[in-house]
Amino acid sequence: MTKQNIALLAAVILLGVIPVLMHWNSKDENLFTGADDKAGKTIESINPDYKVWAEPVFEPAGELASLLFALQAAIGAGLLGYAIGYYRGRHKSVNPGKETGKNA
């Protein structure tokens, strides 16, 4: 491995480890709750008389919400990967003699 690859690998590992270490000893009991829950609790603490004026059309029960979120992420990643591959292949077919990404 080159020094550049090792530095990139170390950066990726640090990007994954640092957020976990920042909240390791946190006293927040709702550490891994969603942003919607935290926003609702903050609004209630600021203004206890606040009344919700909109309700969700469909609220999935239990783990179905997690499944739908993961499915949405997978479909988005698939479409993004397809688009990148399509345009890269199209670029290579237009310029067959050129190698992309390498210094000649």
Backbone bond lengths (Angstrom), bond angles and torsions (degrees), N, CA, C in turn:
res aa  C-N    CA-C-N  psi(-1)  N-CA   C-N-CA  omega(-1)  CA-C   N-CA-C  phi
1 M - - - 1.453 - - 1.522 109.61 -
2 T 1.288 115.00 142.69 1.455 118.81 178.52 1.522 109.80 -82.46
3 K 1.320 114.84 166.99 1.466 120.04 179.45 1.524 110.82 -62.59
4 Q 1.340 115.93 -35.06 1.463 119.46 -179.95 1.530 110.70 -66.01
5 N 1.333 117.46 -41.91 1.465 120.82 178.76 1.520 111.49 -64.77
6 I 1.316 116.50 -39.90 1.462 120.49 179.10 1.531 110.21 -65.10
7 A 1.337 116.70 -41.28 1.463 120.25 178.47 1.526 110.97 -64.51
8 L 1.323 117.45 -41.06 1.464 120.86 178.34 1.528 111.20 -65.24
9 L 1.324 117.02 -41.76 1.461 120.88 178.32 1.528 110.74 -63.65
10 A 1.322 116.93 -41.29 1.466 120.36 177.77 1.526 110.82 -64.16
11 A 1.331 117.08 -39.29 1.466 120.61 179.04 1.518 110.99 -64.68
12 V 1.320 117.56 -41.19 1.464 121.32 179.42 1.528 110.28 -64.76
13 I 1.321 116.60 -42.97 1.465 120.21 179.01 1.527 110.12 -63.20
14 L 1.324 117.31 -43.67 1.465 120.41 178.74 1.521 111.75 -63.01
15 L 1.335 117.50 -38.67 1.460 120.40 178.41 1.525 111.70 -64.55
16 G 1.309 117.56 -26.82 1.454 120.40 176.87 1.516 113.50 -85.62
17 V 1.321 117.68 -32.31 1.458 121.78 -173.98 1.529 112.35 -87.16
18 I 1.324 118.24 -38.00 1.463 121.31 -174.94 1.534 112.61 -58.23
19 P 1.341 120.90 -46.32 1.470 118.51 179.15 1.526 113.27 -61.83
20 V 1.318 117.57 -34.72 1.467 120.41 178.43 1.526 109.87 -67.49
21 L 1.324 116.79 -42.53 1.463 119.97 -179.70 1.525 112.03 -67.55
22 M 1.325 117.28 -31.46 1.461 120.40 -179.85 1.528 111.62 -64.38
23 H 1.321 117.70 -30.89 1.463 121.54 -177.14 1.520 113.12 -110.44
24 W 1.312 117.28 15.21 1.469 121.35 -175.43 1.530 111.54 -59.44
25 N 1.322 117.22 -47.64 1.463 121.79 -176.90 1.524 112.39 -105.80
26 S 1.309 116.88 25.59 1.452 120.18 -178.50 1.521 110.37 -68.25
27 K 1.314 116.25 140.35 1.463 121.14 179.35 1.527 111.42 -91.12
28 D 1.324 117.29 2.51 1.460 122.12 179.43 1.521 108.84 -72.24
29 E 1.325 116.76 116.79 1.462 120.32 -178.15 1.524 112.21 -73.35
30 N 1.318 117.34 -21.85 1.462 121.73 179.00 1.523 110.68 -105.25
31 L 1.314 116.24 46.75 1.448 121.63 -173.82 1.520 112.28 -62.62
32 F 1.318 117.54 -39.54 1.453 120.32 -174.74 1.522 112.73 -107.82
33 T 1.317 117.70 25.84 1.456 120.18 175.17 1.518 108.88 -80.79
34 G 1.314 116.52 163.47 1.451 121.15 -178.47 1.515 112.92 -74.49
35 A 1.308 115.35 165.27 1.462 121.17 -179.83 1.523 110.90 -65.43
36 D 1.329 117.58 -33.08 1.461 120.25 179.55 1.525 110.94 -62.91
37 D 1.323 116.60 -42.97 1.466 120.35 179.39 1.525 111.42 -64.00
38 K 1.326 116.16 -44.39 1.463 119.86 -179.53 1.523 110.72 -65.22
39 A 1.324 117.57 -39.72 1.466 120.38 179.31 1.523 110.45 -64.48
40 G 1.321 117.15 -42.22 1.466 120.39 178.89 1.513 112.44 -62.20
41 K 1.321 116.20 -42.28 1.471 119.73 179.53 1.524 111.19 -67.93
42 T 1.327 116.77 -36.08 1.463 120.09 178.11 1.520 110.64 -66.01
43 I 1.332 116.88 -42.76 1.466 120.76 178.44 1.526 110.39 -62.49
44 E 1.330 116.93 -42.31 1.463 120.14 178.71 1.522 111.66 -63.74
45 S 1.336 117.05 -35.58 1.469 118.65 179.62 1.527 111.45 -73.19
46 I 1.318 117.92 -30.86 1.467 121.11 178.96 1.529 110.72 -77.02
47 N 1.336 115.37 -46.12 1.466 120.35 -175.98 1.529 108.96 -134.83
48 P 1.334 118.46 93.12 1.466 120.88 -177.37 1.533 113.67 -64.99
49 D 1.327 118.01 -19.35 1.469 121.08 -178.90 1.527 112.81 -88.61
50 Y 1.321 117.77 3.39 1.466 120.79 -177.55 1.523 110.29 -64.33
51 K 1.320 115.50 134.69 1.469 121.09 177.53 1.520 108.75 -113.46
52 V 1.314 116.01 131.84 1.458 121.60 179.05 1.522 108.55 -66.76
53 W 1.330 117.51 130.40 1.459 120.36 -176.93 1.526 112.84 -108.36
54 A 1.335 117.77 -0.06 1.465 121.07 177.08 1.523 108.78 -141.35
55 E 1.292 116.58 140.97 1.466 122.29 177.96 1.526 108.77 -118.27
56 P 1.338 117.60 149.32 1.462 119.56 177.52 1.525 111.20 -65.14
57 V 1.327 116.11 145.98 1.461 121.11 178.31 1.521 109.47 -71.56
58 F 1.325 116.54 -41.97 1.461 122.50 -178.93 1.519 108.13 -137.63
59 E 1.314 117.13 123.74 1.452 121.35 178.30 1.525 108.12 -121.43
60 P 1.343 117.51 105.55 1.456 120.19 -177.72 1.528 112.01 -66.46
61 A 1.307 115.15 147.32 1.463 120.62 -177.65 1.529 110.55 -89.66
62 G 1.302 115.58 140.75 1.463 122.38 171.32 1.514 114.75 58.81
63 E 1.313 114.59 -132.45 1.459 121.42 -175.78 1.521 113.29 -78.61
64 L 1.303 117.88 -2.94 1.456 120.27 177.44 1.524 110.41 -62.84
65 A 1.327 117.88 -34.03 1.461 121.34 177.37 1.526 110.63 -62.70
66 S 1.328 117.31 -43.01 1.466 120.72 177.85 1.519 110.90 -64.05
67 L 1.326 116.12 -40.89 1.463 120.35 178.78 1.520 111.05 -62.27
68 L 1.319 116.87 -45.16 1.462 120.31 179.86 1.523 111.38 -65.32
69 F 1.318 117.65 -37.40 1.456 121.06 177.67 1.526 110.41 -65.34
70 A 1.331 117.23 -44.54 1.462 120.77 179.15 1.525 110.78 -65.36
71 L 1.319 117.33 -38.91 1.458 121.10 177.89 1.525 110.72 -63.81
72 Q 1.314 116.82 -42.16 1.462 121.29 177.77 1.530 110.03 -61.79
73 A 1.320 117.76 -43.50 1.459 121.24 179.33 1.528 111.07 -64.88
74 A 1.331 117.48 -40.60 1.461 121.05 -179.85 1.529 111.19 -66.03
75 I 1.316 116.88 -42.43 1.468 119.84 178.54 1.525 110.18 -64.24
76 G 1.321 117.35 -43.56 1.463 120.77 178.22 1.520 112.22 -62.06
77 A 1.342 117.29 -43.05 1.463 120.81 178.85 1.524 110.69 -65.37
78 G 1.332 116.87 -38.71 1.463 120.27 177.78 1.513 112.11 -64.01
79 L 1.322 116.68 -44.26 1.467 119.87 178.83 1.527 111.26 -65.30
80 L 1.327 117.16 -41.26 1.454 120.48 178.62 1.533 110.97 -64.28
81 G 1.328 117.35 -43.76 1.465 121.05 177.34 1.513 112.33 -62.82
82 Y 1.332 116.99 -40.51 1.460 120.77 177.54 1.524 110.80 -62.69
83 A 1.333 116.94 -44.92 1.465 120.44 -178.83 1.518 111.28 -63.76
84 I 1.326 117.41 -43.43 1.466 120.27 178.89 1.523 110.15 -63.07
85 G 1.326 117.46 -45.59 1.467 120.48 178.90 1.513 112.43 -64.02
86 Y 1.320 116.76 -40.08 1.463 120.90 -179.92 1.523 111.17 -62.43
87 Y 1.326 116.64 -49.21 1.455 119.53 -178.03 1.524 112.30 -71.06
88 R 1.309 118.01 -31.04 1.462 120.31 175.73 1.528 110.01 -68.16
89 G 1.333 117.00 -42.89 1.461 120.46 177.32 1.520 111.83 -65.29
90 R 1.313 116.60 -38.22 1.460 120.28 178.50 1.524 110.42 -65.61
91 H 1.336 116.28 -39.19 1.462 120.01 178.11 1.526 110.66 -64.92
92 K 1.324 116.78 -40.76 1.465 120.10 179.76 1.523 111.48 -67.68
93 S 1.334 118.06 -34.70 1.464 119.59 -179.59 1.525 111.32 -72.78
94 V 1.334 117.47 -29.06 1.467 120.91 177.82 1.528 110.08 -77.28
95 N 1.318 117.50 -35.59 1.470 123.50 -179.32 1.529 109.45 -119.39
96 P 1.345 119.46 72.52 1.469 119.85 -173.02 1.523 114.37 -68.82
97 G 1.317 120.03 -23.45 1.457 121.22 -177.12 1.507 113.66 -86.77
98 K 1.316 117.54 -15.64 1.469 120.91 -176.28 1.515 111.10 -91.70
99 E 1.327 116.48 136.82 1.462 121.04 172.19 1.511 107.28 -95.98
100 T 1.319 116.55 124.60 1.461 119.34 -178.02 1.512 110.60 -85.73
101 G 1.318 115.40 141.71 1.455 120.80 174.08 1.501 115.96 82.81
102 K 1.325 118.11 1.93 1.456 120.38 -179.29 1.531 109.42 -123.07
103 N 1.311 114.90 141.82 1.463 119.73 176.03 1.517 108.60 -83.82
104 A 1.314 116.92 125.34 1.459 120.70 -177.74 1.502 111.10 -94.81
